[in-house]
Amino acid sequence: MAKIYLETFVNAPIERVFDLARSIDLHKLSTKGTNEEAIAGRTTGLIELNETVTWKAKHFGIYQTLTVVITQFDRPNLFADKMVKGTFATMTHKHKFDKIDNGTKMTDIFEFTSPLGFLGRLAEKIFLTSYMTQFLMTRNQELKIVAEGDKWRSLIAEE
């Protein structure tokens, strides 16, 4: 099993960062490079506990689908999703948020297992873990830009 741990510091309130992280619309913006599209379940707005979303995206030149369900939800501190159908053998993604002096620390804990046994583990070590790390970093950078500017206003309503 591969595990990716990322911390991203965002100069914005914790509630805003939390809601942007669960925004289907922001996810689409941040994954332009893979043409991600929400095709089933929650396809727009803010995903909630027990809701699913099915993504269609192009990775490694092949269109794939991935369905996740939100399994944990504690606004604005944590939410987690788990793959219920897709290319990975297993996949979980925990999103943690901590209020800090100048904004929010967002922590991603992304764990996955590739299919195909030994060949899958080899793929994880050779390229898949670094690919997924870059994918998450790109998404987090877009979230940071949106949260710290004014673009968030078109995606979420702040309390």
N, C-alpha and C positions, 0 to 999 in steps of 0.2 A: 504494500500500500504506500502510495506517495502522499506526502503532507506538505502543503504550502502555507507558510505563516507570513502575513504581510501587515504592516502598520502604516497607516496613512494619516497625516495630521491635516485637519481642515479648519480654517479660520472661519467657522460658522457655528451657530447653535446646534446642540446635539439633536434636537427634534427635527431640524431641517435636514441634517446629514442622514439621520435614520430614515426619514421619509423618502429622500432621494435614492437611498440604497435599495429601497423596495419598489421604486417607480419603474413600471414596465416601460414607460415612455423614455426615461433616461437610459435604461438598459439598451433600448434600440439605438439611441443617439451614440452611446459609447461603444457600440459594436459595429459601427459602419463597415469596418474592414472585412467582416465576415457575413455581411448582409443579413444579420439576425432579424427574424420576424416572429412575433408571437402569433401562433396560428390556432391555438385552442386554450380553453380555460380562461383565465384572466388575460386579456389581450391589451388592456390599457389601464391607466390609473395606478393605484397603490395596492399591491397584493397583501392579503391578510392571512391569518392563521387558517390552516386546512384548505386553502385555495391552491389550485394547480395552475401552471402555465406550461404550455408546450412551445418550445422554440425550434425554429427551422433555421439552420445556419450552414455556411460553407466553410469547412475546415479541411485543410490538406487537399483542396480541389474537389471535395465531395460534399454534396448536401446531406446533412444529418438532422435528425430530430432528437430532442431531449425534453422529457417531461419531469418537472420537479413539483413537490408539494411542500408547503410551509409547515414545518413540524413543531417549531417553537416560536413564540412571539411575546415579547415583553417590551412594549414601546416606552421609552426610546433607547433601551439598553441592549437588546439582543433580538435577533431572529435567525432562524436556521431553516435551510431547505435540504431536501433529500431527493435524489433521482429515483423515480419510480419506473421510468422507461427511457432507454437510450443506449448509447454506444459503450459507455463504461460498464464494467462489472458492478462497481459500486461508486457512489459519489455523494458526499455531504459537504455542505458549505455553511459554516457558522459565521455570522456577522455580529461583532461586538462593538459597542460604542461607549466611550468614557468621556465625561465632561472634564476638560482641562482648562487652565487659566485663560488661554487665548483661543478656545474653540473646542474641537472634538478630536479624540483619537479613535480612529476606526480600525478595527482589527479583523482581518479575514483569516479564517482557518479552513482551508479547502483540502479535503482528503478524497482520494480516488484510487480505485484499483482498475487496471486495464484488463480487458478480456484476454484470452489466449495464453493463460498460464505463464510459462517461462518467457515466451516471446513478448507478451504484454509487459512483464516486469523489465525486460531489456529495453523496450520502447520507452517506458517511464524514465529509465535512467539516461538513455541516449538523447531523447528530444522532447518527450511529452511533458515532463515536469517543467522544463524551461519554457516551453510553448504556453502552457497554462499559466505560469507565473507572469509572463509578459502580457497575456490576455487580461488577467486580473489587474495588473498594474496600469494598463491602458484604460480600463474601465474606471479604476479609482482616480486616475488623473482627470478624466472627463468629469467625474462627480465633483472633484475638488474645484475645478474651474467653474462649473455651474453653481455650486454652493456658495463660492466666494464672490461671485458676480451677481448680476440681476436676472440671469436666465432662469433661475429656479422658480421665479414667480409664475412662469408659464407652465410649470410642471406640477407644482404643489401649492396648497394654500397654507401659509404659516399661521400658527395659533397666536 
